[in-house]
Amino acid sequence: MASTLSVSKIQGLSTAAAPTTVEITSGHKLTGAAGSIIVPGMHIQTVLATLVQATVTISSTSFVDTGLNVSITSKNASSKFLVTVTGGGFYGKVNNSQAMWVTVQRNASGGSYDYATGAYANNYGLMRLSADNGTWNIKPYSGTCLDAPSAGAGVVLNYRVVARVNANAADFQAADRGIPTITVTGSSAMSTLFTNNIASQNGTSIAVQSGHAITGDAGAISVPGQIVQVVQLHVPGNVGTSTGSVLSTTSTSYVDFLTKAITTKLANSQIYIKTYSLYYRNAASYGDGRLLRDSTTIDECKYMVYTGSNDQFLPLSFQVLDSPNAAAGTTITYKHQMKYVSGSSILCGYGDSGGKVNSNMILMEIAV
């Protein structure tokens, strides 16, 4: 038999016990160049960049480049890119009314910059950080968006973190705080061969020729560790002449803050959960948070809200890798819940005439 099999489509044998499954014999594998085996939603590549520990001062009231940027070349057309900004720290050193807004912009092949999908939010960006009346209070960055640039394969996408202030100058970064990071993860968006097993003629590897690809529906090709699918809840904060929040509560029982469901493509896969928002308070306020899978608590944080009397915006976040042991096709609902303990009411996802906080929940199914 020839060592190269040239086909355009592979599907299960109709007379087999599992006619819709093509099985690769244990100990054998499909291999190929990065991007040559494609399943919608799977993780193809990741790039990361950091900013040196030196002072970066922002004084513009329009979004300007912070110097934190990274480039990634798309492997496939219409891929999506998960962009995460973490670390570092804003320091408002002038007055209590000072604020900084931070977000992400992207260009394609050196063209003009535009905001990543969901990262503009009426000029308020992904996150807002506020000063604390000149007190020493450094606030780290934590923001995420799922960008859909509608780019072809082989396009260089340049991502940059931008920031603006409402007045005066503020530090985006300095030598006395952690290193800010931007991470970008790319995911994917005939003749027929009937078989139920594929085995290598020589050795244990089957190579996919450079420039060729194996494609299928989400979950059709399962590789341990691959991201099978990603879903996101994005809740814009309230902006208006008066204050408002996604959740304002004095309930001593848990109430829902963020809720998102995912339907598994594979059996026994893991689910990575990330929630992000900010809470605001200008008075002492204390509250707890927890993360539910359906009705089961999978993580809990005592005093997730804990503030003094000054105006403060502080992160509100869970990151958990869950193993629900569910069958394929199971719908699982995750909830970030909050409850009041004491003090003033809890304000999550706050917004007012000066800006707003966007709240997000991202769920990733990971094959095992």
TORVEXRO-546365 format. One line per field, with one value per residue (C-alpha): residue number from 1; residue in three letters; x, y, z. Coordinates in steps of 0.02 Angstrom, whole numbers. Example, Ala and Ser with C-alpha at 12.3 -4.5 7.8 and 13.67 -1.06 7.14 Angstrom:
% TORVEXRO-546365
k: 1 2
r: ALA SER
x: 615 684
y: -225 -53
z: 390 357
This chain:
% TORVEXRO-546365
k: 1 2 3 4 5 6 7 8 9 10 11 12 13 14 15 16 17 18 19 20 21 22 23 24 25 26 27 28 29 30 31 32 33 34 35 36 37 38 39 40 41 42 43 44 45 46 47 48 49 50 51 52 53 54 55 56 57 58 59 60 61 62 63 64 65 66 67 68 69 70 71 72 73 74 75 76 77 78 79 80 81 82 83 84 85 86 87 88 89 90 91 92 93 94 95 96 97 98 99 100 101 102 103 104 105 106 107 108 109 110 111 112 113 114 115 116 117 118 119 120 121 122 123 124 125 126 127 128 129 130 131 132 133 134 135 136 137 138 139 140 141 142 143 144 145 146 147 148 149 150 151 152 153 154 155 156 157 158 159 160 161 162 163 164 165 166 167 168 169 170 171 172 173 174 175 176 177 178 179 180 181 182 183 184 185 186 187 188 189 190 191 192 193 194 195 196 197 198 199 200 201 202 203 204 205 206 207 208 209 210 211 212 213 214 215 216 217 218 219 220 221 222 223 224 225 226 227 228 229 230 231 232 233 234 235 236 237 238 239 240 241 242 243 244 245 246 247 248 249 250 251 252 253 254 255 256 257 258 259 260 261 262 263 264 265 266 267 268 269 270 271 272 273 274 275 276 277 278 279 280 281 282 283 284 285 286 287 288 289 290 291 292 293 294 295 296 297 298 299 300 301 302 303 304 305 306 307 308 309 310 311 312 313 314 315 316 317 318 319 320 321 322 323 324 325 326 327 328 329 330 331 332 333 334 335 336 337 338 339 340 341 342 343 344 345 346 347 348 349 350 351 352 353 354 355 356 357 358 359 360 361 362 363 364 365 366 367 368
r: MET ALA SER THR LEU SER VAL SER LYS ILE GLN GLY LEU SER THR ALA ALA ALA PRO THR THR VAL GLU ILE THR SER GLY HIS LYS LEU THR GLY ALA ALA GLY SER ILE ILE VAL PRO GLY MET HIS ILE GLN THR VAL LEU ALA THR LEU VAL GLN ALA THR VAL THR ILE SER SER THR SER PHE VAL ASP THR GLY LEU ASN VAL SER ILE THR SER LYS ASN ALA SER SER LYS PHE LEU VAL THR VAL THR GLY GLY GLY PHE TYR GLY LYS VAL ASN ASN SER GLN ALA MET TRP VAL THR VAL GLN ARG ASN ALA SER GLY GLY SER TYR ASP TYR ALA THR GLY ALA TYR ALA ASN ASN TYR GLY LEU MET ARG LEU SER ALA ASP ASN GLY THR TRP ASN ILE LYS PRO TYR SER GLY THR CYS LEU ASP ALA PRO SER ALA GLY ALA GLY VAL VAL LEU ASN TYR ARG VAL VAL ALA ARG VAL ASN ALA ASN ALA ALA ASP PHE GLN ALA ALA ASP ARG GLY ILE PRO THR ILE THR VAL THR GLY SER SER ALA MET SER THR LEU PHE THR ASN ASN ILE ALA SER GLN ASN GLY THR SER ILE ALA VAL GLN SER GLY HIS ALA ILE THR GLY ASP ALA GLY ALA ILE SER VAL PRO GLY GLN ILE VAL GLN VAL VAL GLN LEU HIS VAL PRO GLY ASN VAL GLY THR SER THR GLY SER VAL LEU SER THR THR SER THR SER TYR VAL ASP PHE LEU THR LYS ALA ILE THR THR LYS LEU ALA ASN SER GLN ILE TYR ILE LYS THR TYR SER LEU TYR TYR ARG ASN ALA ALA SER TYR GLY ASP GLY ARG LEU LEU ARG ASP SER THR THR ILE ASP GLU CYS LYS TYR MET VAL TYR THR GLY SER ASN ASP GLN PHE LEU PRO LEU SER PHE GLN VAL LEU ASP SER PRO ASN ALA ALA ALA GLY THR THR ILE THR TYR LYS HIS GLN MET LYS TYR VAL SER GLY SER SER ILE LEU CYS GLY TYR GLY ASP SER GLY GLY LYS VAL ASN SER ASN MET ILE LEU MET GLU ILE ALA VAL
x: 0 61 122 16 -175 -252 -434 -543 -663 -664 -820 -868 -914 -1103 -1105 -1003 -1074 -1032 -1053 -1025 -858 -686 -570 -381 -303 -230 -48 -67 -98 -131 5 29 93 10 -163 -171 -299 -448 -603 -714 -673 -511 -358 -231 -96 -57 58 102 191 239 285 449 444 465 351 218 116 -50 -111 -225 -415 -420 -359 -171 -46 28 170 96 67 83 63 -12 -28 -196 -181 -357 -486 -620 -532 -578 -450 -467 -376 -334 -249 -186 -60 25 -66 -149 -104 -207 -97 -189 -368 -522 -607 -468 -502 -418 -503 -410 -453 -382 -364 -314 -256 -231 -68 -17 -180 -272 -316 -493 -563 -568 -743 -837 -691 -757 -917 -956 -776 -772 -669 -647 -614 -616 -503 -526 -413 -435 -410 -222 -201 -75 -190 -125 -257 -207 -283 -400 -498 -549 -635 -666 -613 -685 -580 -649 -471 -409 -275 -97 -146 -37 -148 -70 -151 -111 -172 -230 -281 -352 -386 -523 -403 -223 -93 -91 29 -20 138 293 444 367 224 190 217 66 32 -70 -111 -194 -258 -318 -457 -533 -699 -761 -715 -764 -660 -763 -667 -675 -489 -336 -164 7 87 258 281 143 120 11 71 -45 49 98 -39 -174 -299 -419 -583 -743 -884 -845 -807 -781 -593 -547 -369 -338 -309 -386 -516 -675 -784 -795 -952 -962 -1085 -1053 -1156 -1124 -1128 -1260 -1215 -1328 -1354 -1381 -1292 -1338 -1268 -1291 -1322 -1363 -1410 -1428 -1489 -1407 -1446 -1352 -1425 -1375 -1248 -1186 -1264 -1211 -1249 -1141 -1191 -1049 -986 -888 -912 -817 -736 -677 -750 -641 -740 -681 -789 -737 -814 -780 -876 -892 -922 -899 -938 -892 -967 -940 -1005 -971 -964 -981 -980 -1112 -1122 -1311 -1349 -1177 -1052 -881 -793 -830 -746 -776 -773 -759 -819 -723 -708 -678 -755 -666 -729 -658 -671 -597 -593 -725 -671 -672 -559 -597 -561 -714 -735 -924 -908 -1054 -1109 -1095 -1245 -1269 -1319 -1230 -1271 -1139 -1182 -1078 -1181 -1159 -1232 -1229 -1144 -1142 -1117 -1185 -1266 -1155 -1139 -1074 -1047 -1071 -1097 -1137 -1122 -932 -918 -961 -895 -926 -956 -907 -918 -817 -840 -718 -746 -580 -559 -482
y: 0 176 281 431 422 568 602 755 680 541 470 316 151 139 -48 -25 -27 159 223 407 378 357 283 302 142 156 205 286 470 601 731 885 1063 1192 1227 1071 980 1095 1078 1232 1309 1213 1303 1323 1438 1557 1709 1813 1978 2076 2255 2295 2358 2542 2691 2715 2872 2907 3087 3082 3083 2982 2802 2794 2651 2589 2495 2325 2237 2069 1999 1835 1763 1680 1496 1485 1603 1675 1617 1694 1757 1758 1913 1928 2072 2038 2096 2264 2399 2569 2698 2858 2977 3141 3143 3040 3084 3018 2864 2762 2659 2514 2411 2320 2373 2269 2298 2179 2178 2350 2439 2560 2505 2463 2399 2212 2137 2195 2303 2477 2490 2671 2726 2645 2494 2331 2402 2558 2588 2730 2825 2821 2999 2992 2833 2700 2578 2490 2399 2257 2234 2091 2100 1977 1984 1860 1948 1901 1999 1907 1888 1765 1635 1702 1877 1962 2031 2160 2183 2326 2380 2562 2674 2845 2953 3076 3210 3232 3096 2921 2773 2629 2540 2571 2476 2440 2327 2164 2138 2172 2036 2020 1843 1802 1626 1584 1458 1394 1438 809 633 506 370 245 172 151 142 232 160 211 95 125 182 263 432 484 649 778 857 1039 1152 1018 1007 888 974 925 987 1041 881 777 767 745 776 779 957 1042 1178 1107 1262 1432 1527 1698 1804 1991 2110 2296 2405 2539 2715 2863 3019 2917 2765 2587 2410 2241 2179 2283 2178 2173 1992 1880 1732 1703 1787 1767 1890 1806 1652 1557 1383 1270 1108 982 915 772 652 683 844 980 1155 1307 1449 1630 1771 1952 2113 2252 2304 2483 2554 2722 2652 2498 2344 2157 2009 1830 1750 1574 1482 1351 1210 1191 1179 1117 1238 1216 1368 1491 1651 1723 1914 1925 2104 2193 2382 2529 2700 2774 2763 2602 2495 2322 2159 2026 1862 1671 1555 1369 1210 1100 913 885 705 739 646 727 839 886 1066 1134 1303 1400 1542 1673 1717 1850 1880 2026 2005 2178 2364 2452 2362 2266 2348 2230 2287 2468 2613 2798 2956 2942 2766 2586 2412 2270 2098 1936 1748 1637 1449 1335 1150 1055 877 748
z: 0 -39 109 55 52 -44 1 35 162 292 376 473 388 372 417 577 753 769 591 636 724 646 777 780 848 1024 1017 846 811 677 663 558 556 670 600 490 602 629 738 764 933 961 1028 886 957 1101 1110 1262 1292 1447 1487 1573 1752 1710 1732 1598 1629 1544 1534 1380 1394 1232 1221 1188 1171 1336 1251 1298 1131 1044 867 809 632 596 546 476 403 519 679 846 972 1161 1226 1411 1503 1680 1809 1829 1923 1906 2037 2048 2145 2131 2194 2229 2065 1954 1846 1710 1574 1492 1338 1186 1004 852 675 529 430 491 448 560 737 787 951 980 979 1135 1193 1150 1255 1212 1247 1420 1365 1460 1632 1737 1888 2012 2132 2321 2380 2362 2467 2416 2329 2172 2070 1951 1778 1736 1574 1438 1268 1128 967 796 669 514 448 318 350 362 420 551 689 805 975 1093 1264 1269 1414 1450 1604 1648 1714 1769 1743 1816 1814 1702 1758 1864 1929 2100 2043 1953 1766 1653 1525 1366 1307 1140 1103 927 892 731 657 -49 -83 51 135 236 383 572 611 545 580 520 390 467 648 751 667 519 444 368 223 239 171 195 338 426 472 562 673 851 949 791 820 1002 1062 1251 1309 1158 1180 1103 1114 1198 1249 1330 1429 1409 1516 1486 1640 1661 1606 1642 1745 1903 1974 1932 1944 1862 2039 2193 2344 2532 2529 2659 2544 2382 2227 2044 1972 1811 1729 1572 1504 1394 1306 1302 1136 1215 1360 1523 1462 1581 1587 1621 1699 1711 1776 1783 1844 1969 2122 2184 2356 2441 2613 2714 2629 2653 2553 2499 2327 2258 2092 2053 1926 1914 2102 2159 2236 2151 2225 2364 2424 2597 2593 2404 2437 2575 2568 2682 2673 2520 2340 2270 2113 2145 2043 2065 1983 1986 1885 1902 1801 1831 1798 1788 1719 1602 1446 1275 1240 1424 1458 1613 1690 1786 1904 1994 2147 2282 2453 2575 2745 2824 2794 2640 2493 2370 2198 2062 1883 1934 1814 1823 1718 1724 1654 1681 1717 1594 1671 1583 1606 1487 1478 1384 1355 1359 1295 1412
